[in-house]
Amino acid sequence: MTSFAQFGNDLYTGKRSIDFIGLRRRWYALSAIGLLLAALGLGVRHLNLGLEFTGGSEFRVSTTSVPANYEQVASDTLSKVAPGHEAGVTKLGSDTIRLQTEKLSDAQSNDVRDALATAFNTPQEKVSANFIGPSWGQSVSKQALKALIVFLVLVSLVMAIYFRTWKMSVAALVALIHDMVFTVGIYALTGVEVSPATMIGFLTVLGYSLYDNVVVFDKVRENTQEAFANRRMSYERAANLAVNQTLVRSINTTVVALLPIAAVLVIAFTKLGPGTLLDLALALFIGMAVGAYSSIFIATPLLVTMRSREDDVVKLAKQAARAETKAATRAAVPAASTAPAAPIQPYAGAPTTATALADDPADDVRDAATGQAPAGGTITGRQVHKYAQQGPRNQPRRQPKSKR
């Protein structure tokens, strides 16, 4: 069975290839379905904003033994002291219960605090009451939005200058927006609370997604420049080769990044409960997974789609098609050097068997007697001297002149 390393090497050399670009309409359709679900989640269910963004009162109860029905106990206690107020009850760690509700008056807060201490059989000093105003969350949201806009503008300029084409910047930005909407939509659909730590995770995801896109685009630029130089590969094929060459790297990088985050998520869900660590890890896990998908299936295919109608790209595709046709024709027609050589025709009157073609001493005798060459001369048809033979020269020794 082929190893994963060998599989990656085959993808890099082109021995194997996955047609990411040719199937781009399928990837677009899958992303469109995901984005539609995300939009429905944002429009119908909305985001479950934390207390830092909405404002309200928060109570935390520390007890040595948390009952199994702690949610019901906390809700009943609040409804008795402050009727008409709904509460969100969560367990933090193994010994802390958090209750969040709308803004209560100081008197109501003190009554709820005393009632919670009695309900959970814990001292009053183990129950804390805090009021969090929405102004802090709104300020953080505004500053994050400004930072996001500045980030996108700077990224667009840097990528346009580095890659020398604005279409790569547009493709990268579309991939970033795709990742952000997808991640936020998952939060809306699942009802997970959005906290300031979640906002930090969202911004971190943008940087990771951009990093992955830049690595793939750099390989795309290298391959397409070579394709324009030799005119033997279309822009689409060169871009698809770049995605295949960076596929294993993207998978390895994503897996290595997600493994520790997954470990944090498991610990947060099983031991720590809701909190800053869980909010940050969940946003990073979802965003990194979606970012790896967009860098492979969205960014580069979208770039090819945007450049497919350019004159130089169309001309390159035609030239590459002609080059492939010529190469296929040469491969189909056997080379002349490989054709079998024609048999050598013997000279007239010559024997046709291998034994008869061997040197016969009798021929030399007949030649010496008649003084003429054999009929037809040699196998090449040339007339030879009567003493000329194959192999070493064997001519009669010259007689010395007699002395007079």
C-alpha positions as CSV (number, residue, x, y, z in Angstrom):
1,M,0.0,0.0,0.0
2,T,1.3,3.4,-1.0
3,S,2.5,5.5,2.0
4,F,1.2,9.0,2.5
5,A,4.7,10.4,1.9
6,Q,4.8,8.5,-1.5
7,F,1.4,9.8,-2.3
8,G,2.5,13.4,-1.6
9,N,5.6,12.9,-3.7
10,D,3.5,11.6,-6.6
11,L,1.3,14.7,-6.3
12,Y,4.3,17.0,-6.3
13,T,5.9,15.4,-9.4
14,G,2.6,15.2,-11.3
15,K,2.6,11.4,-11.4
16,R,-0.8,11.6,-9.7
17,S,-3.2,14.5,-9.9
18,I,-6.5,15.5,-8.3
19,D,-8.6,17.8,-10.6
20,F,-9.4,20.5,-8.1
21,I,-9.7,23.2,-10.7
22,G,-11.8,21.1,-13.2
23,L,-14.3,20.3,-10.4
24,R,-14.5,23.9,-9.1
25,R,-18.2,24.2,-9.8
26,R,-18.8,21.4,-7.4
27,W,-16.8,23.1,-4.7
28,Y,-18.6,26.4,-5.4
29,A,-21.9,24.6,-4.9
30,L,-20.9,23.0,-1.6
31,S,-19.7,26.4,-0.3
32,A,-22.9,28.1,-1.5
33,I,-24.9,25.5,0.5
34,G,-22.8,26.1,3.6
35,L,-23.0,29.8,3.3
36,L,-26.7,29.7,2.8
37,L,-27.1,27.7,6.1
38,A,-24.8,30.1,7.8
39,A,-26.9,33.1,6.6
40,L,-30.1,31.3,7.8
41,G,-28.5,30.8,11.2
42,L,-27.5,34.4,11.5
43,G,-30.9,35.7,10.2
44,V,-33.2,33.3,12.1
45,R,-31.4,32.1,15.3
46,H,-29.0,35.0,15.6
47,L,-25.8,35.0,17.6
48,N,-25.9,34.1,21.3
49,L,-24.0,37.1,22.5
50,G,-22.4,36.9,25.9
51,L,-23.1,39.1,28.9
52,E,-20.2,41.4,27.9
53,F,-22.1,42.5,24.8
54,T,-25.7,42.6,26.1
55,G,-25.1,43.7,29.7
56,G,-26.8,42.2,32.8
57,S,-26.2,40.6,36.2
58,E,-24.0,37.6,36.8
59,F,-23.9,35.4,39.9
60,R,-21.3,32.7,40.7
61,V,-21.8,30.1,43.3
62,S,-18.9,28.1,44.7
63,T,-20.0,24.9,46.4
64,T,-18.3,21.7,47.5
65,S,-21.0,19.5,46.0
66,V,-22.9,20.5,42.8
67,P,-26.3,18.8,42.6
68,A,-27.2,17.0,39.4
69,N,-30.2,19.3,38.8
70,Y,-28.2,22.5,39.4
71,E,-29.8,24.2,36.4
72,Q,-33.4,23.7,37.7
73,V,-32.4,24.8,41.2
74,A,-30.8,28.0,40.0
75,S,-33.7,28.8,37.7
76,D,-36.4,28.2,40.4
77,T,-34.5,30.3,42.9
78,L,-34.3,33.3,40.4
79,S,-38.0,33.0,39.5
80,K,-39.0,33.1,43.2
81,V,-36.9,36.2,44.0
82,A,-37.1,38.1,40.7
83,P,-40.1,36.9,38.7
84,G,-40.1,37.5,34.9
85,H,-36.4,37.2,34.5
86,E,-34.8,34.4,32.5
87,A,-31.4,33.0,33.5
88,G,-28.6,31.2,31.7
89,V,-27.1,28.6,34.0
90,T,-23.7,27.0,33.2
91,K,-21.3,24.9,35.2
92,L,-17.7,26.2,35.4
93,G,-15.2,23.5,36.3
94,S,-16.3,21.0,39.0
95,D,-17.5,23.3,41.8
96,T,-18.7,26.6,40.4
97,I,-22.2,27.5,39.0
98,R,-22.7,30.6,36.9
99,L,-26.1,32.3,36.5
100,Q,-26.5,35.2,34.1
101,T,-29.7,37.2,33.7
102,E,-30.9,40.7,32.8
103,K,-30.0,43.7,34.8
104,L,-31.4,43.6,38.3
105,S,-31.6,46.3,40.9
106,D,-29.3,46.3,43.8
107,A,-32.0,45.0,46.2
108,Q,-32.9,42.2,43.8
109,S,-29.3,41.3,43.4
110,N,-28.8,41.0,47.2
111,D,-32.0,38.9,47.5
112,V,-30.9,36.5,44.7
113,R,-27.5,36.2,46.2
114,D,-28.9,35.2,49.6
115,A,-31.4,32.8,48.0
116,L,-28.7,31.1,45.9
117,A,-26.5,30.6,49.1
118,T,-29.5,28.9,50.8
119,A,-30.5,26.8,47.8
120,F,-27.0,25.4,47.3
121,N,-26.2,25.2,51.0
122,T,-23.1,27.3,50.8
123,P,-21.9,30.4,52.8
124,Q,-22.9,33.8,51.4
125,E,-19.3,34.8,50.9
126,K,-19.1,32.0,48.4
127,V,-21.7,33.7,46.2
128,S,-20.6,36.7,44.1
129,A,-22.8,39.2,42.3
130,N,-21.6,41.5,39.5
131,F,-23.2,43.8,37.0
132,I,-21.6,44.1,33.6
133,G,-22.7,46.9,31.3
134,P,-22.9,46.6,27.5
135,S,-20.7,49.5,26.8
136,W,-17.5,47.5,27.3
137,G,-18.6,44.8,24.8
138,Q,-19.8,47.5,22.3
139,S,-16.5,49.3,22.5
140,V,-14.6,46.0,21.9
141,S,-16.8,45.3,18.9
142,K,-16.2,48.7,17.3
143,Q,-12.5,48.4,17.8
144,A,-12.4,44.9,16.4
145,L,-14.4,46.0,13.4
146,K,-12.0,48.9,12.7
147,A,-9.0,46.6,13.1
148,L,-10.6,44.1,10.6
149,I,-11.2,46.8,8.0
150,V,-7.6,48.1,8.3
151,F,-6.3,44.5,8.2
152,L,-8.2,43.7,5.0
153,V,-7.1,46.9,3.2
154,L,-3.4,46.4,4.1
155,V,-3.6,42.7,3.1
156,S,-5.1,43.6,-0.3
157,L,-2.4,46.1,-1.1
158,V,0.5,43.8,0.0
159,M,-0.8,40.9,-1.9
160,A,-1.5,43.0,-5.0
161,I,2.1,44.3,-4.9
162,Y,3.7,40.9,-4.1
163,F,1.8,38.8,-6.7
164,R,1.6,41.7,-9.2
165,T,-2.1,41.1,-9.9
166,W,-5.1,42.4,-8.0
167,K,-7.1,39.2,-8.8
168,M,-5.1,37.2,-6.4
169,S,-6.0,39.8,-3.7
170,V,-9.6,39.5,-4.5
171,A,-9.6,35.7,-4.5
172,A,-7.8,35.8,-1.1
173,L,-10.3,38.2,0.4
174,V,-13.2,36.2,-0.9
175,A,-11.7,33.2,0.8
176,L,-11.3,35.2,4.1
177,I,-14.9,36.3,4.0
178,H,-16.0,32.8,3.2
179,D,-14.1,31.5,6.3
180,M,-15.5,34.2,8.6
181,V,-19.1,33.9,7.5
182,F,-18.9,30.1,7.7
183,T,-17.4,30.2,11.3
184,V,-19.9,32.8,12.6
185,G,-22.8,30.8,11.0
186,I,-21.8,27.7,12.9
187,Y,-21.9,29.7,16.1
188,A,-25.4,30.9,15.2
189,L,-26.7,27.5,14.3
190,T,-25.3,25.7,17.4
191,G,-26.2,28.6,19.8
192,V,-22.7,28.7,21.3
193,E,-22.1,31.9,23.3
194,V,-20.0,34.6,21.7
195,S,-17.6,36.2,24.1
196,P,-14.7,38.6,23.8
197,A,-12.4,35.5,23.6
198,T,-14.5,34.3,20.6
199,M,-13.8,37.6,18.9
200,I,-10.1,37.1,19.4
201,G,-10.4,33.7,17.9
202,F,-12.2,35.1,14.8
203,L,-9.4,37.5,14.2
204,T,-6.7,34.8,14.6
205,V,-8.5,32.7,12.1
206,L,-8.2,35.4,9.5
207,G,-4.4,35.4,9.8
208,Y,-4.2,31.6,9.6
209,S,-6.4,31.5,6.5
210,L,-4.4,34.2,4.8
211,Y,-1.2,32.4,5.5
212,D,-2.4,29.2,3.9
213,N,-3.7,31.1,0.8
214,V,-0.4,33.0,0.4
215,V,1.6,29.7,0.4
216,V,-0.7,28.2,-2.3
217,F,-0.7,31.3,-4.4
218,D,3.1,31.5,-4.3
219,K,3.3,28.1,-5.9
220,V,0.6,29.0,-8.4
221,R,2.6,32.0,-9.4
222,E,5.8,29.9,-9.8
223,N,4.0,27.3,-12.0
224,T,2.1,29.8,-14.2
225,Q,5.2,31.8,-14.9
226,E,6.9,28.6,-16.1
227,A,3.9,27.8,-18.2
228,F,3.9,31.2,-19.9
229,A,7.6,30.7,-20.6
230,N,7.6,27.2,-22.2
231,R,4.0,27.4,-23.6
232,R,3.4,23.7,-23.0
233,M,0.9,23.8,-20.1
234,S,-2.3,25.8,-19.7
235,Y,-2.9,28.2,-16.9
236,E,-5.5,25.9,-15.4
237,R,-3.3,22.9,-15.4
238,A,-0.4,24.9,-13.9
239,A,-2.6,26.2,-11.1
240,N,-4.1,22.7,-10.5
241,L,-0.5,21.3,-10.2
242,A,0.3,24.0,-7.6
243,V,-2.7,22.9,-5.5
244,N,-1.7,19.3,-5.7
245,Q,1.9,20.2,-4.8
246,T,0.8,22.1,-1.7
247,L,-2.0,19.7,-0.7
248,V,0.1,17.5,1.6
249,R,1.7,20.5,3.2
250,S,-1.7,22.1,3.9
251,I,-3.0,18.9,5.4
252,N,0.0,18.4,7.6
253,T,0.0,22.0,8.8
254,T,-3.7,21.9,9.6
255,V,-3.6,18.6,11.4
256,V,-0.6,19.7,13.5
257,A,-2.4,23.0,14.4
258,L,-5.7,21.3,15.2
259,L,-4.4,18.5,17.4
260,P,-3.4,20.7,20.4
261,I,-6.6,22.7,20.0
262,A,-8.7,19.6,20.0
263,A,-6.9,18.5,23.2
264,V,-7.8,21.9,24.8
265,L,-11.4,21.5,23.7
266,V,-11.7,18.0,25.2
267,I,-10.4,19.3,28.6
268,A,-12.5,22.4,28.5
269,F,-15.7,20.5,27.7
270,T,-15.1,17.7,30.3
271,K,-13.3,19.5,33.1
272,L,-13.3,23.3,32.9
273,G,-16.7,24.1,31.4
274,P,-17.6,27.4,29.6
275,G,-15.0,30.1,29.8
276,T,-12.3,32.0,28.0
277,L,-10.3,28.9,27.1
278,L,-13.2,27.0,25.6
279,D,-14.5,30.1,23.6
280,L,-11.0,30.7,22.1
281,A,-10.3,27.1,21.3
282,L,-13.6,26.5,19.7
283,A,-13.3,29.5,17.4
284,L,-9.8,28.5,16.4
285,F,-10.8,24.9,15.7
286,I,-13.7,25.8,13.4
287,G,-11.9,28.6,11.7
288,M,-8.7,26.7,10.9
289,A,-10.6,23.7,9.5
290,V,-12.7,26.0,7.3
291,G,-9.6,28.0,6.3
292,A,-7.8,24.8,5.1
293,Y,-10.8,24.0,3.0
294,S,-11.0,27.4,1.4
295,S,-7.3,27.6,0.5
296,I,-7.6,24.3,-1.5
297,F,-11.2,24.4,-2.9
298,I,-12.1,28.1,-3.1
299,A,-9.2,30.5,-3.4
300,T,-7.2,29.0,-6.3
301,P,-10.2,27.8,-8.3
302,L,-11.7,31.2,-8.0
303,L,-8.5,32.8,-9.2
304,V,-8.5,30.5,-12.3
305,T,-12.2,31.4,-13.0
306,M,-11.4,35.1,-12.8
307,R,-8.4,34.9,-15.2
308,S,-9.9,32.3,-17.6
309,R,-11.1,35.0,-20.1
310,E,-7.9,37.0,-20.3
311,D,-6.3,37.1,-23.7
312,D,-2.9,35.8,-22.7
313,V,-4.5,32.9,-20.7
314,V,-6.7,31.9,-23.6
315,K,-3.8,32.1,-26.0
316,L,-1.7,30.0,-23.6
317,A,-4.4,27.4,-23.5
318,K,-4.5,27.1,-27.3
319,Q,-0.7,26.8,-27.5
320,A,-0.6,24.2,-24.8
321,A,-3.3,22.2,-26.6
322,R,-1.3,22.2,-29.8
323,A,1.8,21.2,-27.9
324,E,0.0,18.3,-26.3
325,T,-1.4,17.2,-29.7
326,K,2.1,17.1,-31.2
327,A,3.4,15.2,-28.3
328,A,0.6,12.6,-28.6
329,T,1.2,12.3,-32.4
330,R,4.9,11.7,-31.9
331,A,4.2,9.1,-29.3
332,A,1.7,7.3,-31.6
333,V,4.1,7.1,-34.6
334,P,7.1,4.8,-34.1
335,A,10.4,6.5,-34.5
336,A,12.4,5.7,-37.6
337,S,15.3,4.6,-35.6
338,T,13.3,1.8,-34.0
339,A,12.1,0.3,-37.3
340,P,13.8,-3.0,-38.3
341,A,16.6,-2.7,-40.8
342,A,16.1,-4.1,-44.4
343,P,18.0,-7.4,-45.0
344,I,21.2,-7.1,-47.0
345,Q,20.9,-8.5,-50.5
346,P,23.8,-10.8,-51.5
347,Y,25.7,-10.1,-54.7
348,A,24.7,-11.9,-57.9
349,G,25.6,-15.5,-57.9
350,A,26.7,-15.6,-54.3
351,P,25.5,-18.5,-52.1
352,T,22.7,-17.6,-49.6
353,T,23.6,-19.8,-46.7
354,A,25.8,-18.7,-43.9
355,T,28.2,-21.7,-44.5
356,A,28.6,-20.8,-48.1
357,L,29.3,-17.2,-47.3
358,A,32.4,-18.3,-45.3
359,D,35.8,-17.9,-46.8
360,D,36.5,-20.8,-49.3
361,P,40.2,-21.4,-50.1
362,A,39.1,-22.9,-53.4
363,D,37.9,-19.5,-54.6
364,D,41.4,-18.1,-54.1
365,V,42.8,-20.9,-56.2
366,R,40.4,-20.3,-59.0
367,D,41.1,-16.6,-58.8
368,A,44.8,-17.2,-59.0
369,A,44.4,-19.5,-62.0
370,T,42.1,-17.3,-64.0
371,G,43.5,-14.0,-62.9
372,Q,40.0,-12.5,-62.6
373,A,37.9,-11.5,-59.7
374,P,34.8,-13.5,-58.8
375,A,31.5,-12.5,-60.5
376,G,30.1,-9.4,-58.9
377,G,33.2,-8.7,-56.8
378,T,32.3,-8.2,-53.2
379,I,28.9,-8.1,-51.5
380,T,29.0,-4.3,-52.1
381,G,29.5,-4.8,-55.9
382,R,33.0,-3.3,-56.0
383,Q,35.7,-5.0,-58.1
384,V,38.7,-5.9,-55.9
385,H,42.2,-7.0,-56.7
386,K,42.8,-10.6,-57.0
387,Y,45.0,-10.7,-53.9
388,A,42.5,-8.6,-51.8
389,Q,41.0,-10.7,-49.0
390,Q,39.0,-10.1,-45.9
391,G,41.2,-9.9,-42.8
392,P,44.9,-9.3,-42.9
393,R,46.7,-8.6,-46.2
394,N,48.3,-11.7,-47.7
395,Q,50.2,-10.7,-50.8
396,P,53.1,-12.7,-52.4
397,R,56.5,-11.7,-51.2
398,R,58.4,-9.6,-53.8
399,Q,61.4,-11.6,-55.4
400,P,64.8,-9.9,-55.1
401,K,66.4,-8.6,-58.3
402,S,69.0,-10.9,-59.7
403,K,72.5,-9.6,-59.9
404,R,74.0,-9.4,-63.3
